[in-house]
Amino acid sequence: MRSKRSIVVAQSATIEASWVDGALYPDVEPPTALDTLSARVDYIARLCAAWDFGVLPGATVVAEVRKPDWREAVDECRLLTSPAYHLLRRWHALEELPYLGQELAYIRDDPNLVYV
């Protein structure tokens, strides 16, 4: 019996030669293009939600969402509880917004955090 994770990975492989991570769309068919602002905002929300739970994006996905044409979608998303979202805002040199998520003392007070 295959695990749930292997099924999700198999789903994402159906989009040939595309950087879109189909694993972020367990509820609907993954898009073949993200050519509207609403589709991009949805992708950013899905990406950040997965990233916040430890599902790291691939290098191709990171390279794509760091491109300047993603700046508007990142700004519009407003996922203020997501650490990954705030990282995307920083990458796009957007104004800093308040972080409304949980602040864990064992992370906040870690002296090695400055090296990350």
Residue, then its C-alpha position, 0 to 999 in steps of 0.5 A: m500500500r502506498s503512503k499518502r505522501s507518495i500519491v501526492v508526489a505522483q500527482s505533482a509529477t503529472i505536470e511535465a516540465s513545469w515548476v508548479d508544485g502539484a502537491l500544493y493542490p490536494d483538493v483540486e487539479p493543479p493549474t498548468a499556468l498561474d497567469t492571473l493575480s488571484a491564481r498567484v495569490d492562491y499559490i502563495a497561500r498554499l506554498c506558505a502554508a505547506w512551508d510553515f508545516g515543514v514541507l520545503p519548496g523545491a529550488t525551482v519553485v523558490a527561484e520562480v516566486r522570487k522573480p519580480d513579477w510575483r511581487e504584487a501577488v506576495d503583497e496581496c496575499r497578507l498571510l500575517t501568521s506565516p513565517a514563510y510569507h514574511l520571508l517572501r515579503r523580505w525577498h521582494a523588499l516589501e514593507e514589513l508587516p506585523y507578524l501575528g503568528q506564535e512566537l516560540a521562546y526556544i526559537r526567538d532566544d536561540p543564539n544561533l538564529v543570527y547565522v540562519 
